Every structure is written in C-alpha cells, then in structure tokens.
C-alpha cells in the first residue's frame, strides 16, 4: 500500500519536466535539510554543554597558565 503510493509519486516526479521537478524537490529537500540541521545543532550544543559542565565540575580549567607541565615556562 505505502509502496504503491511512493511508486506513483516517484513515477510522477520522474516523468515530469525539469521545470516541475526542481521546485518539487526543493520544496521537500529544503525543509528536510533544515529539520536535520536543527536536530544536529541541538545535539552538538547539548554535547558541548554537557562537556563544559563535566569539566567545570572536575575543576579543570584547561588553561596552560595553571599547569606545571614542561614547556610552559614555569
């Protein structure tokens, strides 16, 4: 049932002229890409937030000035 519907849509788009195909694909592809980009952005922001909170709780500043490692000039 769903396969038949998708096949008919695919056949319609494939047999349509290029002037109809491009706007139809853009009407579908752009919103899907925008949704995917928003989800990806939220995932990256959430990971960065969690990472920042983790390092803030451990007390690590990440600054080279606070470190006594070789090569820092201390």
N, C-alpha and C positions, 0 to 999 in steps of 0.2 A: 504494500500500500504506500508506504513512505518512499520506497524506491521508485515506484511508478511516478509519483509526484516530482521527485528530484530529477528523474529521467526526462519528464516532459519539460521541466524548467530548463534543464541543460540543453535539450534539443531546441527550444525556443531561442535561447541566447546564442547558441552556435549557429543557427540558421539566420539570425537577424543580421542586418547590415552593421558595419563597423560603427556607424554614427549612432546606432542604438546600443551596441554592445558596451562601448566605453562609458557612457553615463550610467548604465545599469551596473556595471562592475564597480564604478566609483561610488555609487550610492550604497553598495554593500561593503566594499573593501574599506573605505574610509572610516565609517562608524566602527567596524570591527577592529581596525587598527587603533582607533582612538580608545576603545574599551580595553584592548590588550595593553596599550601604553599606560593607561591609568592604573591597571592592575599591577603592571611591572613596577611603576613608580612607587606605588604603595608598598610593595614587597621590599624594594630597595630602601625606602625610608624607614620601614619597620625594622629591617635588619640593622641599619645604621643606628637607629635609636636604641635597639637592644644592645648593640656592641658598645655604644657610648655609655649606657647605664652600667654595663658589666665592668668596663674599665674604670668608671667613676667609683664603683663600689670597692674595687680592689685597691684603690689608692694610687694606681699607676697614672702618672701624668703624661708620659710619653715624651717628655721634654729632655733633650740632651743635656741641658744645664744641670738637671738634678741627678745625673748619672755619674758614677765614679768609674765608668768603663774607660779602657785605654783609648787614646786618640781624642779625648775631649779637652785636653789641655789642663786637667786638674792634677 
